[in-house]
Amino acid sequence: MQLDYQPRLIDDLLNRRLRHHGGILLIGPRATGKTTTAARFSKTVVRLDEPRQAAVAEADPDALLRGAAEPVLIDEWQLAPQVLGAVKRALDTDPRPGRFIVTGSVRGDLDAETWPGTGRLLRIPVYGMTVAEIRGKLPAVPLLDRLATRGVEGFGSPGHGGALDLRDYAELAVTGGFPLPVLRLPATEHRPWIQSYIDQLLTRDAADIGEQRDPHLLRRYLEAYCLNTAGVTDQTAIAEAAGVNRKAGGAYEALLRNLLVADTVPAWWNNRLKRLARAPKRYIVDPSLALAALRVDADGLLTDADLLGRIIDTFAMSHLRSQLPSCESAPRLFHLRHDAGRHEVDLIAEYGGGRIFAFEIKANSAPTRRDAKHLIWLREEYGERFIGGAVLHTGPRVFSLDERIAAAPITTLWS
C-alpha cells in the first residue's frame, strides 16, 4: 500500500468485486483518481497513454496480456480500444476472478450492444473526492443506506451536524474534489490547475475521441451549461445562451456527457402522481469545474444568489452521487417537477419497492417549515412509501420540521 494513498469510498467495493469477478471497469472523469486506486489492486499496469504500450496494444493486444501477472490494470482503454477484444477473449477462455481492471475517462460505446465488456466487466463509477475522503474520515455506512433503514433518524440526534457557514461551503465548492490539486497543491495553485484541465478537456480530450469541435464555441457552450447547472433548463435555451443552434447544442452536450463532466438526473415518474414533467435535471459533475469555467471565486459566488443556489445544489449532488456505488440499498437518484413547477423536489432517492427519500437543498442556514412545503406535499401524496424527507441547509443543526421531515446540515452528507 502506498504510504500517501488517501482511502476512497470505492476501495472496499473494488476489493469485494475482484474476489468474485474476472474484470472490473472503473469509469469516471479524467483525473479523479481511477488509476491511483486501481494500481493498489494490480500487479501489472498497462498504460495506454504511453505511445509504446499503446502501439503494442494496437498491434497484438492478446500478446500484451498473455502471461502478465494478474490483476492487470489497463489504463485509459479508449486510447487503444482493440485491447478490450483481448480482455473479452481472455475472460471467455478463463473466467477466473480478479484478472483485469480497466479504466476509462469517456463514456464512449459502453452502452452499445456490441461493446466487448458486456457481461464481462462490472462497471464501478469513480468521481471526485468527497470531503470525507479528503479529510480521511470515511463513514462506516453511507448516508443513503442509513436513510433507507432509519428514515430521518439516519441523520443522527438533534443538534448533530457541522460548524460550517455559507462561506465555508462556497470555498469547498471552489476547491472541488479532484485529488491532485486538493491533496498535492497549495490553494493558490488550484485554479490554474482546473483552468488547465478545462483547456485540455475542450481541445485534446475532445479530439482523442474523434470530436473535431470548435474549441471557442465549445467553451461558450460549457459556460452556458455551467450557468444552468442544477437546473431543468431546456436544451434549446442553453444552446441559445451559448450562441449556437439547437443541433450543435445537442452535439456539445453529448460531448460533455461523453467526457463524463456533465451529467443528467432523470425526472421521477409515478402512476399515482399526475402532471409530472419528464425533462432531466442537468449538472456539472464537480462544482469547481463550473466555477473555474465561469471565472468565479468564493467572493464572487457569495454575491450571486442564483448561481450560489445552483452551486450548493451541485456540491450536494456530487456527494450523493459518489455514495451510490457503495450503497447496499441500491438507490437511484431522480428529481421531481410537478404541474408546471408548482411543486419541485431537488432530488429523490428511490429504493426497492418504490420507497423514496426526498431532498430539498437550500443555501440557507435556518430553514423553516415553509422550506419543506414541497416535501410535505409529496409525503401526503405518496403515503407510506415516503420514508422521509430533508431540507439540506448551510447551518449547524439537525432538527425536525414536520412528521418524517428534518432539516439537516449539508455536512451530514459526509459526517
C-alpha positions as CSV (number, residue, x, y, z in Angstrom):
1,M,0.0,0.0,0.0
2,Q,1.3,3.5,-0.9
3,L,2.1,5.5,2.2
4,D,0.4,8.6,0.8
5,Y,-2.7,6.9,-0.6
6,Q,-5.9,8.6,0.6
7,P,-8.6,5.9,1.1
8,R,-11.6,6.2,-1.2
9,L,-15.2,5.2,-0.8
10,I,-15.0,2.5,-3.5
11,D,-11.9,0.7,-2.1
12,D,-13.9,-1.9,-0.2
13,L,-16.3,-2.4,-3.1
14,L,-13.5,-2.9,-5.6
15,N,-11.8,-5.4,-3.3
16,R,-15.1,-7.4,-3.0
17,R,-15.8,-7.3,-6.7
18,L,-12.3,-8.6,-7.6
19,R,-12.8,-11.6,-5.3
20,H,-15.7,-12.8,-7.4
21,H,-15.5,-11.3,-10.9
22,G,-13.0,-11.6,-13.7
23,G,-13.0,-8.0,-14.8
24,I,-13.8,-4.6,-13.4
25,L,-14.3,-1.3,-15.3
26,L,-13.6,1.9,-13.4
27,I,-15.2,4.8,-15.3
28,G,-15.2,8.4,-14.5
29,P,-13.9,11.9,-15.4
30,R,-10.2,12.3,-16.1
31,A,-8.0,12.9,-13.0
32,T,-10.5,11.6,-10.4
33,G,-8.0,9.0,-9.1
34,K,-9.1,5.9,-11.1
35,T,-5.5,4.9,-11.9
36,T,-4.1,5.5,-8.4
37,T,-6.9,3.4,-6.8
38,A,-6.7,0.6,-9.4
39,A,-2.9,0.4,-9.2
40,R,-3.2,-0.6,-5.5
41,F,-5.1,-3.7,-6.5
42,S,-2.9,-4.6,-9.6
43,K,0.3,-6.5,-10.2
44,T,0.7,-5.3,-13.8
45,V,-0.1,-1.9,-15.2
46,V,-0.6,-1.3,-18.9
47,R,-0.7,2.5,-19.6
48,L,-2.3,3.1,-23.0
49,D,-1.4,6.8,-22.7
50,E,2.2,5.8,-23.2
51,P,2.8,5.5,-27.0
52,R,4.9,2.4,-26.9
53,Q,2.4,0.4,-24.9
54,A,-0.5,1.7,-27.0
55,A,1.4,0.6,-30.2
56,V,1.8,-2.9,-28.8
57,A,-1.9,-3.0,-27.8
58,E,-2.9,-2.0,-31.3
59,A,-0.6,-4.5,-33.0
60,D,-1.2,-7.6,-30.8
61,P,-3.3,-7.0,-27.7
62,D,-3.6,-10.7,-26.9
63,A,0.2,-11.0,-26.7
64,L,0.3,-7.9,-24.5
65,L,-1.9,-9.5,-21.9
66,R,-0.7,-13.1,-22.2
67,G,1.4,-14.2,-19.2
68,A,1.1,-10.8,-17.4
69,A,0.9,-11.0,-13.6
70,E,-2.7,-10.5,-12.5
71,P,-4.7,-8.5,-11.8
72,V,-3.8,-6.5,-14.9
73,L,-4.6,-2.8,-14.9
74,I,-5.4,-1.5,-18.4
75,D,-5.4,2.3,-18.1
76,E,-7.4,4.6,-20.5
77,W,-8.8,1.8,-22.7
78,Q,-10.3,4.3,-25.1
79,L,-6.8,5.2,-26.5
80,A,-6.4,1.6,-27.9
81,P,-9.9,0.1,-28.0
82,Q,-8.6,-3.1,-29.5
83,V,-7.4,-4.2,-26.1
84,L,-11.0,-4.8,-25.0
85,G,-11.3,-7.5,-27.5
86,A,-8.3,-9.2,-26.0
87,V,-9.8,-8.9,-22.5
88,K,-13.1,-10.4,-23.8
89,R,-11.2,-13.4,-25.3
90,A,-9.1,-13.9,-22.2
91,L,-12.2,-13.9,-19.9
92,D,-14.2,-16.1,-22.2
93,T,-11.3,-18.6,-22.2
94,D,-10.6,-18.3,-18.4
95,P,-13.2,-16.5,-16.3
96,R,-11.2,-16.7,-13.0
97,P,-11.9,-13.8,-10.7
98,G,-9.5,-10.9,-10.3
99,R,-7.9,-10.9,-13.7
100,F,-8.4,-7.4,-15.1
101,I,-9.1,-3.8,-14.0
102,V,-9.9,-1.5,-16.9
103,T,-10.1,2.3,-16.5
104,G,-11.5,4.9,-18.9
105,S,-12.3,8.6,-19.0
106,V,-15.0,8.6,-21.7
107,R,-18.4,7.0,-21.9
108,G,-17.7,6.0,-25.5
109,D,-19.5,2.9,-26.6
110,L,-20.1,1.5,-23.1
111,D,-23.9,1.1,-23.7
112,A,-23.6,-0.3,-27.2
113,E,-24.9,-3.8,-27.8
114,T,-21.6,-4.8,-29.4
115,W,-19.4,-3.5,-26.6
116,P,-16.9,-6.2,-25.7
117,G,-17.3,-5.6,-21.9
118,T,-21.0,-6.6,-21.8
119,G,-21.4,-9.4,-19.3
120,R,-17.6,-9.5,-18.6
121,L,-16.7,-6.1,-17.0
122,L,-18.6,-4.9,-13.9
123,R,-18.8,-1.2,-14.0
124,I,-17.9,1.0,-11.0
125,P,-18.1,4.8,-11.4
126,V,-15.4,7.0,-9.9
127,Y,-16.0,10.6,-9.2
128,G,-14.0,13.4,-7.5
129,M,-13.2,13.1,-3.8
130,T,-15.8,13.9,-1.2
131,V,-15.0,15.9,1.9
132,A,-14.9,12.7,3.9
133,E,-12.3,11.2,1.6
134,I,-10.2,14.4,1.6
135,R,-10.2,14.5,5.4
136,G,-9.6,10.8,5.7
137,K,-12.7,10.1,7.7
138,L,-14.9,7.7,5.8
139,P,-18.3,7.0,7.2
140,A,-18.9,3.4,8.3
141,V,-22.3,3.3,6.5
142,P,-23.2,5.7,3.6
143,L,-25.9,8.2,4.5
144,L,-28.2,6.9,1.8
145,D,-28.1,3.4,3.3
146,R,-28.8,4.9,6.8
147,L,-31.8,6.8,5.5
148,A,-33.2,3.7,3.8
149,T,-33.4,1.8,7.1
150,R,-33.9,4.6,9.7
151,G,-35.6,7.5,7.9
152,V,-34.7,10.9,9.2
153,E,-33.1,9.3,12.3
154,G,-30.3,8.3,9.9
155,F,-29.0,11.9,10.2
156,G,-28.2,11.5,13.9
157,S,-29.5,13.1,17.0
158,P,-30.9,16.6,17.1
159,G,-28.0,19.1,17.2
160,H,-25.7,16.8,15.3
161,G,-24.1,18.5,12.3
162,G,-21.2,20.7,11.4
163,A,-19.9,24.1,12.2
164,L,-19.6,25.4,8.6
165,D,-21.1,28.6,7.3
166,L,-22.1,29.7,3.8
167,R,-18.6,31.0,3.0
168,D,-17.1,27.6,4.1
169,Y,-19.4,25.9,1.6
170,A,-18.5,28.3,-1.1
171,E,-14.8,27.6,-0.6
172,L,-15.4,23.9,-0.6
173,A,-17.2,24.2,-3.9
174,V,-14.4,26.3,-5.3
175,T,-11.9,23.7,-4.1
176,G,-13.7,20.8,-5.6
177,G,-12.8,17.1,-5.5
178,F,-10.0,16.5,-8.0
179,P,-7.3,14.6,-6.0
180,L,-4.2,16.2,-7.4
181,P,-4.9,19.9,-6.6
182,V,-6.8,19.1,-3.4
183,L,-4.1,16.8,-1.9
184,R,-0.9,18.0,-3.5
185,L,-1.1,21.7,-4.5
186,P,-1.3,24.8,-2.4
187,A,-4.6,26.7,-2.5
188,T,-3.1,29.3,-4.8
189,E,-2.5,26.7,-7.5
190,H,-5.9,25.1,-7.5
191,R,-7.5,27.5,-10.0
192,P,-4.6,27.3,-12.6
193,W,-4.8,23.5,-12.4
194,I,-8.5,23.4,-13.0
195,Q,-8.2,26.0,-15.8
196,S,-5.6,23.8,-17.5
197,Y,-7.9,20.8,-17.0
198,I,-10.7,22.7,-18.9
199,D,-8.4,23.7,-21.7
200,Q,-7.3,20.1,-22.2
201,L,-10.9,18.9,-22.0
202,L,-12.0,21.2,-24.8
203,T,-9.1,20.5,-27.1
204,R,-7.1,17.3,-26.7
205,D,-9.6,15.2,-24.9
206,A,-12.4,16.1,-27.3
207,A,-10.0,15.3,-30.3
208,D,-8.9,12.0,-28.7
209,I,-12.5,10.7,-29.0
210,G,-12.8,11.9,-32.6
211,E,-14.8,15.0,-31.9
212,Q,-13.5,17.9,-34.1
213,R,-15.4,20.8,-32.5
214,D,-14.6,24.5,-32.4
215,P,-12.9,24.9,-29.0
216,H,-14.2,28.5,-28.8
217,L,-17.8,27.5,-29.3
218,L,-17.4,24.5,-27.1
219,R,-16.1,26.7,-24.3
220,R,-19.1,29.1,-24.7
221,Y,-21.4,26.1,-24.5
222,L,-19.7,24.8,-21.4
223,E,-20.0,28.2,-19.8
224,A,-23.8,28.3,-20.6
225,Y,-24.1,24.8,-19.2
226,C,-22.3,25.8,-16.0
227,L,-24.6,28.8,-15.5
228,N,-27.5,26.4,-15.7
229,T,-26.1,23.6,-13.5
230,A,-28.7,22.0,-11.2
231,G,-31.4,23.3,-13.5
232,V,-34.3,21.8,-15.6
233,T,-33.4,24.1,-18.4
234,D,-34.4,23.2,-21.9
235,Q,-31.6,22.2,-24.2
236,T,-32.6,24.9,-26.7
237,A,-32.3,27.6,-24.1
238,I,-28.7,26.6,-23.2
239,A,-27.8,26.5,-26.9
240,E,-29.2,29.9,-27.5
241,A,-27.3,31.3,-24.5
242,A,-24.1,29.9,-26.0
243,G,-24.9,31.4,-29.4
244,V,-25.2,28.0,-31.2
245,N,-28.2,26.3,-32.9
246,R,-30.1,23.5,-31.2
247,K,-28.4,20.7,-33.3
248,A,-25.0,22.0,-32.3
249,G,-26.0,22.4,-28.7
250,G,-27.2,18.8,-28.6
251,A,-23.8,17.7,-30.0
252,Y,-21.9,19.7,-27.5
253,E,-23.9,18.3,-24.6
254,A,-23.4,14.8,-25.8
255,L,-19.6,15.5,-26.0
256,L,-19.5,16.8,-22.4
257,R,-21.5,13.8,-21.2
258,N,-19.2,11.5,-23.2
259,L,-16.2,13.1,-21.4
260,L,-18.1,12.5,-18.1
261,V,-18.0,16.1,-16.9
262,A,-21.8,16.7,-17.5
263,D,-24.5,14.5,-16.0
264,T,-28.3,14.4,-16.1
265,V,-30.7,13.3,-13.4
266,P,-33.9,11.9,-14.8
267,A,-37.3,13.0,-13.8
268,W,-39.1,10.8,-11.3
269,W,-42.2,9.2,-12.6
270,N,-45.1,7.5,-10.7
271,N,-48.6,6.5,-11.8
272,R,-50.0,7.9,-8.5
273,L,-49.0,11.4,-9.3
274,K,-50.3,13.2,-12.4
275,R,-48.8,16.1,-14.4
276,L,-45.1,15.2,-13.7
277,A,-42.6,16.8,-16.0
278,R,-40.2,14.4,-17.7
279,A,-37.3,16.8,-18.5
280,P,-34.0,15.9,-16.9
281,K,-32.0,18.0,-14.4
282,R,-28.6,18.9,-15.7
283,Y,-25.4,19.0,-13.6
284,I,-21.7,19.7,-14.0
285,V,-20.2,16.8,-12.0
286,D,-17.8,18.9,-9.9
287,P,-18.7,22.5,-8.8
288,S,-15.1,23.6,-9.1
289,L,-15.3,23.0,-12.8
290,A,-18.3,25.2,-13.1
291,L,-16.8,28.0,-11.1
292,A,-13.5,27.8,-12.9
293,A,-15.2,27.9,-16.3
294,L,-17.2,30.9,-15.2
295,R,-14.1,32.5,-13.6
296,V,-15.9,32.9,-10.3
297,D,-14.2,32.6,-6.9
298,A,-15.8,32.3,-3.4
299,D,-16.2,36.1,-3.1
300,G,-17.9,36.3,-6.4
301,L,-20.1,33.4,-5.7
302,L,-21.4,35.0,-2.5
303,T,-22.6,38.0,-4.5
304,D,-24.7,36.0,-6.9
305,A,-27.7,34.4,-5.2
306,D,-28.9,32.4,-8.2
307,L,-25.5,30.9,-9.0
308,L,-24.9,30.3,-5.3
309,G,-28.1,28.2,-5.0
310,R,-27.1,26.2,-8.1
311,I,-23.6,25.6,-6.9
312,I,-24.7,24.5,-3.4
313,D,-27.1,22.0,-5.1
314,T,-24.3,20.8,-7.4
315,F,-22.0,20.4,-4.5
316,A,-24.6,18.4,-2.5
317,M,-25.4,16.3,-5.6
318,S,-21.7,15.5,-6.1
319,H,-21.6,13.9,-2.6
320,L,-24.8,11.9,-3.0
321,R,-23.6,10.7,-6.4
322,S,-20.3,9.5,-5.0
323,Q,-22.1,7.4,-2.4
324,L,-24.2,5.4,-4.9
325,P,-21.7,2.7,-6.0
326,S,-21.0,1.7,-2.3
327,C,-24.7,1.7,-1.2
328,E,-26.1,-1.8,-0.4
329,S,-29.6,-0.4,-0.7
330,A,-29.0,0.4,-4.4
331,P,-30.8,3.8,-4.5
332,R,-31.4,5.7,-7.8
333,L,-31.5,9.5,-7.9
334,F,-34.2,11.5,-9.6
335,H,-35.7,14.9,-9.4
336,L,-39.4,15.9,-9.4
337,R,-41.2,18.8,-11.1
338,H,-45.0,18.8,-11.0
339,D,-47.7,20.9,-12.6
340,A,-45.5,23.4,-14.4
341,G,-43.3,23.9,-11.4
342,R,-46.0,24.3,-8.8
343,H,-44.2,21.6,-6.8
344,E,-40.5,20.8,-7.2
345,V,-38.2,18.5,-5.3
346,D,-34.5,18.8,-5.9
347,L,-33.5,15.2,-5.5
348,I,-35.3,11.9,-4.8
349,A,-33.5,8.7,-3.7
350,E,-35.7,5.8,-4.9
351,Y,-35.2,2.4,-3.2
352,G,-36.6,-1.0,-3.9
353,G,-40.4,-1.3,-3.7
354,G,-40.9,2.3,-4.8
355,R,-39.8,3.7,-1.4
356,I,-38.3,7.2,-1.5
357,F,-36.4,9.7,0.5
358,A,-36.6,13.3,-0.8
359,F,-34.2,16.2,-0.5
360,E,-34.5,20.0,-0.8
361,I,-31.2,21.8,-0.9
362,K,-31.0,25.4,0.4
363,A,-28.3,28.0,0.6
364,N,-29.9,28.9,3.9
365,S,-28.7,28.4,7.5
366,A,-32.1,28.5,9.2
367,P,-34.8,26.7,7.1
368,T,-38.4,26.7,8.3
369,R,-41.4,24.5,7.7
370,R,-42.2,26.7,4.7
371,D,-38.9,25.5,3.1
372,A,-40.3,21.9,3.4
373,K,-43.6,22.6,1.7
374,H,-42.9,20.5,-1.4
375,L,-41.7,17.6,0.8
376,I,-44.9,17.8,2.9
377,W,-46.9,17.8,-0.3
378,L,-45.0,14.7,-1.6
379,R,-45.4,12.9,1.7
380,E,-49.2,13.5,1.7
381,E,-49.5,12.4,-2.0
382,Y,-47.2,9.3,-1.7
383,G,-48.2,7.9,1.6
384,E,-46.3,5.2,3.5
385,R,-43.7,4.6,0.8
386,F,-42.4,8.1,1.6
387,I,-39.6,7.1,4.0
388,G,-38.7,10.7,4.8
389,G,-37.5,14.0,3.6
390,A,-34.9,16.5,4.4
391,V,-34.1,20.2,3.8
392,L,-30.3,20.2,3.5
393,H,-29.0,23.6,4.7
394,T,-25.9,25.5,5.5
395,G,-26.5,25.9,9.2
396,P,-25.1,23.7,12.0
397,R,-28.0,21.8,13.4
398,V,-30.3,18.8,12.7
399,F,-33.9,19.5,13.8
400,S,-37.4,18.4,12.9
401,L,-39.6,20.4,10.5
402,D,-42.6,18.0,10.3
403,E,-43.5,14.4,10.6
404,R,-40.8,12.3,8.8
405,I,-39.2,15.6,7.6
406,A,-36.0,17.1,9.0
407,A,-33.7,20.0,8.5
408,A,-30.1,18.7,8.3
409,P,-26.7,20.4,7.6
410,I,-25.1,19.6,4.3
411,T,-22.2,18.3,6.4
412,T,-24.3,15.2,7.2
413,L,-23.7,14.0,3.6
414,W,-20.2,13.1,4.7
415,S,-20.1,13.1,8.5
